[in-house]
Amino acid sequence: LTSKETPMTPYRVIWEFMNVVDPSKTIVTHDSGSPRDQIMPFYISGGPGTYIGWGKSHGLGTGLGLNIGAKLAAPEKFVVNFMGDAAFGMTGLDFETAVRNNIPILTVVLNNSTMAIETSHMATSHEMYKTRDLGGDYAGMAKAMGGWSEKISSPDEIKNAFMKAKTATENGQTAL
């Protein structure tokens, strides 16, 4: 949780998040797959209605829609979705939906440039077509869609990035 290694671990991201937010004033959602497995053992919610976790029962990218819906239901809350780069790659254009409709949510893309949890299931397709390899400038995409964004690569930047993202949402901006 406090690792200083780079590339940074998602556990460090979650640790910093937990130390920045008030869970009673925050709603957390996540995608299935790795982000679910990484946040579930550690995050302590602020009680009923502050955590929306659907486990493995939904497809990649569902967390972004959950995030938008949670913000509409509780506009006074800081609403944050954790998703991997594969999930964002599948549904990231819904970030623009939030921008266009003035829904100030935060989406955190845990970007490791691969479908990490699917290694055994996709061995042949990956060998033939590199199907697990992912890429893209998600922060640049978010800005191009009219949102606030920041890409970080050092564990020392995490806390400040969360604080700036929270301020952006408080100012009415959709953030990534």
PASEBA-1860 file (N, C-alpha, C; in nm, 3 decimals):
! residues 176
1> LTSKETPM> 0.080/-0.121/0.000/0.000/0.000/0.000/0.084/0.127/0.000 ~ 0.203/0.120/0.050/0.289/0.239/0.056/0.412/0.226/-0.032 ~ 0.407/0.134/-0.126/0.521/0.109/-0.214/0.560/0.235/-0.291 ~ 0.690/0.255/-0.306/0.742/0.368/-0.384/0.788/0.324/-0.522 ~ 0.763/0.198/-0.557/0.811/0.147/-0.685/0.739/0.211/-0.804 ~ 0.809/0.215/-0.916/0.750/0.257/-1.043/0.784/0.150/-1.146 ~ 0.693/0.115/-1.234/0.558/0.170/-1.236/0.487/0.145/-1.102 ~ 0.402/0.238/-1.066/0.336/0.232/-0.936/0.232/0.121/-0.932
9> TPYRVIWE> 0.207/0.071/-0.813/0.108/-0.034/-0.796/-0.030/0.029/-0.777 ~ -0.135/-0.039/-0.820/-0.270/0.012/-0.796/-0.302/0.019/-0.647 ~ -0.238/-0.065/-0.568/-0.261/-0.062/-0.424/-0.216/0.070/-0.364 ~ -0.108/0.124/-0.414/-0.062/0.255/-0.367/-0.163/0.363/-0.405 ~ -0.219/0.353/-0.524/-0.321/0.450/-0.568/-0.440/0.444/-0.473 ~ -0.485/0.325/-0.441/-0.600/0.308/-0.352/-0.567/0.359/-0.212 ~ -0.447/0.331/-0.163/-0.404/0.378/-0.031/-0.408/0.531/-0.024 ~ -0.353/0.595/-0.125/-0.352/0.742/-0.126/-0.494/0.797/-0.133
17> FMNVVDPS> -0.577/0.733/-0.213/-0.718/0.774/-0.224/-0.785/0.767/-0.087 ~ -0.765/0.655/-0.017/-0.827/0.637/0.114/-0.781/0.742/0.215 ~ -0.662/0.795/0.195/-0.609/0.895/0.287/-0.644/1.038/0.247 ~ -0.710/1.055/0.135/-0.747/1.188/0.087/-0.897/1.215/0.105 ~ -0.979/1.114/0.093/-1.124/1.136/0.093/-1.187/1.107/0.228 ~ -1.303/1.167/0.248/-1.390/1.134/0.361/-1.490/1.033/0.306 ~ -1.481/0.905/0.346/-1.568/0.803/0.287/-1.717/0.828/0.311 ~ -1.753/0.907/0.412/-1.895/0.935/0.435/-1.949/1.037/0.335
25> KTIVTHDS> -1.858/1.107/0.265/-1.898/1.206/0.165/-1.858/1.165/0.024 ~ -1.828/1.036/0.009/-1.777/0.983/-0.118/-1.855/0.859/-0.155 ~ -1.878/0.842/-0.284/-1.933/0.717/-0.336/-1.827/0.658/-0.428 ~ -1.793/0.533/-0.405/-1.693/0.464/-0.485/-1.761/0.355/-0.566 ~ -1.728/0.350/-0.694/-1.767/0.240/-0.781/-1.639/0.184/-0.843 ~ -1.652/0.069/-0.905/-1.537/0.009/-0.973/-1.585/-0.086/-1.080 ~ -1.492/-0.122/-1.164/-1.521/-0.221/-1.267/-1.490/-0.360/-1.218 ~ -1.541/-0.458/-1.290/-1.502/-0.595/-1.261/-1.357/-0.613/-1.305
33> GSPRDQIM> -1.301/-0.727/-1.275/-1.163/-0.752/-1.312/-1.067/-0.701/-1.208 ~ -0.950/-0.661/-1.252/-0.842/-0.623/-1.160/-0.880/-0.510/-1.064 ~ -0.942/-0.399/-1.109/-0.974/-0.293/-1.014/-1.061/-0.341/-0.897 ~ -1.153/-0.429/-0.925/-1.236/-0.486/-0.818/-1.149/-0.561/-0.720 ~ -1.063/-0.646/-0.772/-0.977/-0.728/-0.686/-0.878/-0.643/-0.607 ~ -0.842/-0.527/-0.660/-0.743/-0.443/-0.594/-0.805/-0.353/-0.487 ~ -0.927/-0.308/-0.508/-0.988/-0.216/-0.411/-1.062/-0.290/-0.299 ~ -1.126/-0.401/-0.331/-1.211/-0.472/-0.235/-1.143/-0.506/-0.102
41> PFYISGGP> -1.020/-0.557/-0.100/-0.963/-0.596/0.029/-0.927/-0.480/0.122 ~ -0.922/-0.358/0.069/-0.867/-0.248/0.148/-0.962/-0.133/0.173 ~ -1.045/-0.098/0.077/-1.127/0.022/0.091/-1.233/0.004/0.199 ~ -1.244/0.103/0.286/-1.346/0.102/0.390/-1.446/0.211/0.355 ~ -1.567/0.171/0.321/-1.668/0.268/0.278/-1.720/0.347/0.397 ~ -1.796/0.449/0.365/-1.854/0.535/0.468/-1.993/0.493/0.511 ~ -2.032/0.370/0.482/-2.163/0.321/0.521/-2.252/0.299/0.401 ~ -2.379/0.269/0.426/-2.473/0.240/0.317/-2.477/0.353/0.214
49> GTYIGWGK> -2.478/0.314/0.089/-2.489/0.411/-0.020/-2.359/0.480/-0.057 ~ -2.247/0.438/0.000/-2.120/0.503/-0.031/-2.026/0.412/-0.110 ~ -2.071/0.293/-0.139/-1.991/0.199/-0.217/-2.085/0.118/-0.306 ~ -2.058/0.117/-0.436/-2.139/0.038/-0.529/-2.044/-0.059/-0.599 ~ -2.039/-0.181/-0.550/-1.951/-0.281/-0.607/-2.031/-0.401/-0.654 ~ -2.022/-0.431/-0.780/-2.102/-0.539/-0.836/-2.022/-0.665/-0.862 ~ -1.903/-0.673/-0.808/-1.826/-0.795/-0.821/-1.800/-0.833/-0.965 ~ -1.810/-0.958/-0.994/-1.781/-1.010/-1.128/-1.909/-1.022/-1.212
57> SHGLGTGL> -2.019/-0.963/-1.164/-2.147/-0.984/-1.231/-2.175/-0.884/-1.343 ~ -2.080/-0.802/-1.379/-2.103/-0.710/-1.490/-1.982/-0.705/-1.581 ~ -2.005/-0.654/-1.699/-1.899/-0.647/-1.799/-1.806/-0.530/-1.776 ~ -1.690/-0.535/-1.840/-1.595/-0.426/-1.831/-1.659/-0.296/-1.879 ~ -1.637/-0.191/-1.805/-1.689/-0.060/-1.842/-1.816/-0.022/-1.771 ~ -1.881/-0.115/-1.702/-2.006/-0.086/-1.633/-1.988/0.017/-1.523 ~ -1.871/0.019/-1.461/-1.847/0.111/-1.350/-1.863/0.257/-1.387 ~ -1.832/0.293/-1.512/-1.846/0.433/-1.554/-1.994/0.474/-1.553
65> GLNIGAKL> -2.081/0.388/-1.601/-2.225/0.416/-1.594/-2.276/0.420/-1.451 ~ -2.226/0.330/-1.368/-2.263/0.331/-1.226/-2.222/0.463/-1.162 ~ -2.105/0.510/-1.200/-2.051/0.635/-1.148/-2.141/0.753/-1.186 ~ -2.180/0.758/-1.311/-2.268/0.865/-1.358/-2.401/0.861/-1.283 ~ -2.460/0.741/-1.272/-2.587/0.726/-1.201/-2.577/0.762/-1.055 ~ -2.466/0.725/-0.990/-2.447/0.756/-0.849/-2.441/0.908/-0.828 ~ -2.374/0.978/-0.918/-2.364/1.124/-0.906/-2.500/1.190/-0.925 ~ -2.579/1.138/-1.018/-2.713/1.193/-1.037/-2.800/1.170/-0.913
73> AAPEKFVV> -2.781/1.055/-0.847/-2.860/1.022/-0.728/-2.813/1.100/-0.605 ~ -2.683/1.133/-0.601/-2.628/1.203/-0.484/-2.531/1.311/-0.530 ~ -2.584/1.421/-0.585/-2.498/1.524/-0.643/-2.404/1.591/-0.543 ~ -2.432/1.580/-0.416/-2.347/1.642/-0.314/-2.223/1.559/-0.281 ~ -2.218/1.436/-0.331/-2.106/1.346/-0.299/-1.995/1.357/-0.402 ~ -1.873/1.325/-0.359/-1.758/1.307/-0.447/-1.770/1.164/-0.498 ~ -1.794/1.148/-0.627/-1.822/1.016/-0.684/-1.706/0.974/-0.773 ~ -1.648/0.858/-0.741/-1.524/0.813/-0.803/-1.537/0.670/-0.850
81> NFMGDAAF> -1.495/0.646/-0.973/-1.492/0.512/-1.031/-1.349/0.471/-1.061 ~ -1.314/0.350/-1.020/-1.183/0.293/-1.053/-1.204/0.192/-1.165 ~ -1.128/0.208/-1.271/-1.138/0.113/-1.382/-1.001/0.092/-1.444 ~ -0.986/-0.020/-1.511/-0.862/-0.047/-1.581/-0.862/0.012/-1.720 ~ -0.748/0.006/-1.785/-0.738/0.061/-1.919/-0.820/-0.018/-2.020 ~ -0.839/-0.148/-1.998/-0.924/-0.226/-2.090/-1.069/-0.179/-2.080 ~ -1.118/-0.161/-1.958/-1.255/-0.114/-1.940/-1.274/0.026/-1.999 ~ -1.177/0.116/-1.975/-1.189/0.250/-2.031/-1.184/0.244/-2.183
89> GMTGLDFE> -1.103/0.155/-2.236/-1.096/0.139/-2.381/-1.228/0.094/-2.442 ~ -1.306/0.021/-2.366/-1.435/-0.029/-2.415/-1.548/0.071/-2.400 ~ -1.542/0.156/-2.297/-1.656/0.245/-2.270/-1.615/0.389/-2.242 ~ -1.490/0.424/-2.262/-1.441/0.556/-2.226/-1.511/0.673/-2.291 ~ -1.575/0.650/-2.404/-1.646/0.762/-2.468/-1.765/0.807/-2.385 ~ -1.810/0.724/-2.290/-1.915/0.770/-2.200/-1.865/0.878/-2.105 ~ -1.735/0.895/-2.096/-1.679/1.009/-2.023/-1.734/1.138/-2.085 ~ -1.743/1.141/-2.218/-1.797/1.259/-2.287/-1.944/1.279/-2.252
97> TAVRNNIP> -2.017/1.172/-2.228/-2.156/1.184/-2.186/-2.164/1.262/-2.056 ~ -2.076/1.230/-1.963/-2.073/1.302/-1.835/-2.034/1.448/-1.856 ~ -1.936/1.473/-1.941/-1.895/1.611/-1.971/-2.013/1.689/-2.030 ~ -2.074/1.633/-2.133/-2.183/1.701/-2.205/-2.302/1.730/-2.115 ~ -2.325/1.643/-2.017/-2.441/1.659/-1.929/-2.405/1.722/-1.795 ~ -2.283/1.777/-1.787/-2.239/1.846/-1.664/-2.251/1.759/-1.540 ~ -2.198/1.638/-1.551/-2.198/1.544/-1.438/-2.054/1.533/-1.389 ~ -2.022/1.603/-1.281/-1.882/1.611/-1.234/-1.837/1.490/-1.152
105> ILTVVLNN> -1.801/1.385/-1.221/-1.752/1.263/-1.161/-1.600/1.255/-1.179 ~ -1.539/1.164/-1.105/-1.398/1.133/-1.126/-1.386/0.989/-1.169 ~ -1.314/0.965/-1.277/-1.281/0.831/-1.322/-1.130/0.814/-1.309 ~ -1.089/0.709/-1.240/-0.948/0.678/-1.222/-0.917/0.558/-1.309 ~ -0.831/0.576/-1.409/-0.790/0.466/-1.495/-0.657/0.412/-1.441 ~ -0.661/0.289/-1.396/-0.540/0.220/-1.351/-0.480/0.157/-1.476 ~ -0.382/0.226/-1.532/-0.331/0.192/-1.665/-0.201/0.112/-1.655 ~ -0.212/-0.017/-1.685/-0.092/-0.101/-1.687/-0.062/-0.154/-1.828
113> STMAIETS> -0.135/-0.102/-1.927/-0.113/-0.133/-2.069/-0.136/-0.279/-2.106 ~ -0.215/-0.349/-2.025/-0.245/-0.488/-2.058/-0.373/-0.534/-1.989 ~ -0.432/-0.638/-2.044/-0.543/-0.705/-1.976/-0.480/-0.806/-1.882 ~ -0.447/-0.763/-1.764/-0.365/-0.840/-1.672/-0.432/-0.965/-1.618 ~ -0.562/-0.960/-1.599/-0.629/-1.072/-1.534/-0.663/-1.184/-1.633 ~ -0.655/-1.156/-1.760/-0.696/-1.251/-1.862/-0.579/-1.326/-1.926 ~ -0.469/-1.340/-1.858/-0.349/-1.396/-1.920/-0.367/-1.540/-1.968 ~ -0.425/-1.626/-1.888/-0.438/-1.766/-1.931/-0.549/-1.785/-2.034
121> HMATSHEM> -0.656/-1.710/-2.023/-0.769/-1.725/-2.114/-0.740/-1.672/-2.254 ~ -0.646/-1.582/-2.264/-0.618/-1.519/-2.393/-0.477/-1.553/-2.445 ~ -0.420/-1.661/-2.399/-0.281/-1.694/-2.435/-0.263/-1.707/-2.587 ~ -0.349/-1.782/-2.651/-0.333/-1.804/-2.795/-0.361/-1.676/-2.875 ~ -0.471/-1.609/-2.842/-0.503/-1.486/-2.917/-0.396/-1.378/-2.894 ~ -0.341/-1.376/-2.775/-0.236/-1.278/-2.749/-0.109/-1.313/-2.827 ~ -0.076/-1.440/-2.831/0.042/-1.483/-2.907/0.026/-1.449/-3.054 ~ -0.094/-1.468/-3.107/-0.117/-1.445/-3.250/-0.141/-1.297/-3.284
129> YKTRDLGG> -0.216/-1.225/-3.197/-0.263/-1.091/-3.232/-0.235/-0.983/-3.128 ~ -0.164/-1.018/-3.021/-0.133/-0.922/-2.913/-0.260/-0.861/-2.853 ~ -0.361/-0.944/-2.832/-0.492/-0.897/-2.787/-0.494/-0.839/-2.646 ~ -0.397/-0.871/-2.563/-0.393/-0.815/-2.428/-0.319/-0.682/-2.422 ~ -0.245/-0.647/-2.526/-0.169/-0.521/-2.525/-0.264/-0.403/-2.546 ~ -0.252/-0.306/-2.459/-0.339/-0.188/-2.464/-0.253/-0.063/-2.468 ~ -0.309/0.042/-2.522/-0.235/0.168/-2.527/-0.328/0.283/-2.554 ~ -0.277/0.400/-2.538/-0.356/0.519/-2.566/-0.330/0.627/-2.463
137> DYAGMAKA> -0.357/0.748/-2.502/-0.340/0.863/-2.414/-0.478/0.898/-2.358 ~ -0.515/0.830/-2.252/-0.649/0.848/-2.194/-0.666/0.988/-2.137 ~ -0.562/1.043/-2.076/-0.571/1.180/-2.023/-0.593/1.279/-2.137 ~ -0.523/1.259/-2.248/-0.542/1.346/-2.365/-0.682/1.333/-2.422 ~ -0.734/1.210/-2.422/-0.871/1.189/-2.470/-0.971/1.264/-2.383 ~ -0.952/1.256/-2.251/-1.044/1.322/-2.159/-1.044/1.473/-2.183 ~ -0.927/1.531/-2.202/-0.919/1.675/-2.230/-0.985/1.707/-2.363 ~ -0.964/1.622/-2.463/-1.024/1.645/-2.595/-1.177/1.638/-2.588
145> MGGWSEKI> -1.229/1.562/-2.491/-1.374/1.552/-2.475/-1.430/1.660/-2.385 ~ -1.345/1.751/-2.338/-1.391/1.865/-2.259/-1.378/1.848/-2.109 ~ -1.314/1.742/-2.064/-1.299/1.719/-1.920/-1.165/1.766/-1.867 ~ -1.152/1.758/-1.736/-1.026/1.784/-1.669/-0.953/1.652/-1.658 ~ -0.822/1.652/-1.678/-0.748/1.526/-1.662/-0.604/1.552/-1.626 ~ -0.545/1.450/-1.569/-0.404/1.452/-1.537/-0.353/1.309/-1.542 ~ -0.238/1.291/-1.604/-0.172/1.161/-1.608/-0.053/1.168/-1.514 ~ -0.042/1.070/-1.427/0.071/1.067/-1.335/0.144/0.935/-1.350
153> SSPDEIKN> 0.270/0.936/-1.316/0.349/0.813/-1.327/0.436/0.787/-1.205 ~ 0.432/0.874/-1.108/0.513/0.857/-0.987/0.421/0.847/-0.866 ~ 0.450/0.756/-0.774/0.369/0.745/-0.652/0.362/0.876/-0.573 ~ 0.465/0.958/-0.584/0.467/1.085/-0.512/0.363/1.184/-0.565 ~ 0.308/1.158/-0.683/0.211/1.249/-0.744/0.066/1.213/-0.713 ~ 0.044/1.096/-0.656/-0.093/1.044/-0.641/-0.180/1.133/-0.553 ~ -0.135/1.162/-0.433/-0.216/1.239/-0.339/-0.257/1.373/-0.399 ~ -0.162/1.446/-0.454/-0.190/1.577/-0.512/-0.287/1.566/-0.631
161> AFMKAKTA> -0.271/1.461/-0.710/-0.361/1.441/-0.825/-0.505/1.419/-0.777 ~ -0.523/1.341/-0.671/-0.659/1.321/-0.617/-0.716/1.452/-0.565 ~ -0.636/1.530/-0.498/-0.685/1.658/-0.445/-0.725/1.752/-0.559 ~ -0.644/1.758/-0.665/-0.677/1.844/-0.779/-0.801/1.792/-0.852 ~ -0.813/1.661/-0.865/-0.931/1.604/-0.931/-1.058/1.632/-0.851 ~ -1.049/1.620/-0.721/-1.164/1.650/-0.635/-1.205/1.796/-0.651 ~ -1.108/1.887/-0.652/-1.136/2.028/-0.674/-1.201/2.050/-0.811 ~ -1.153/1.981/-0.912/-1.212/1.993/-1.046/-1.359/1.953/-1.043
169> TENGQTAL> -1.392/1.842/-0.977/-1.533/1.801/-0.970/-1.616/1.899/-0.890 ~ -1.558/1.955/-0.784/-1.630/2.056/-0.705/-1.656/2.181/-0.787 ~ -1.572/2.205/-0.887/-1.590/2.318/-0.978/-1.679/2.281/-1.098 ~ -1.741/2.163/-1.093/-1.835/2.122/-1.197/-1.774/2.050/-1.315 ~ -1.647/2.014/-1.307/-1.582/1.947/-1.421/-1.584/1.794/-1.404 ~ -1.600/1.727/-1.515/-1.583/1.582/-1.519/-1.433/1.557/-1.524 ~ -1.384/1.465/-1.442/-1.238/1.449/-1.428/-1.194/1.306/-1.453 ~ -1.072/1.296/-1.503/-1.008/1.166/-1.525/-0.866/1.174/-1.471
END
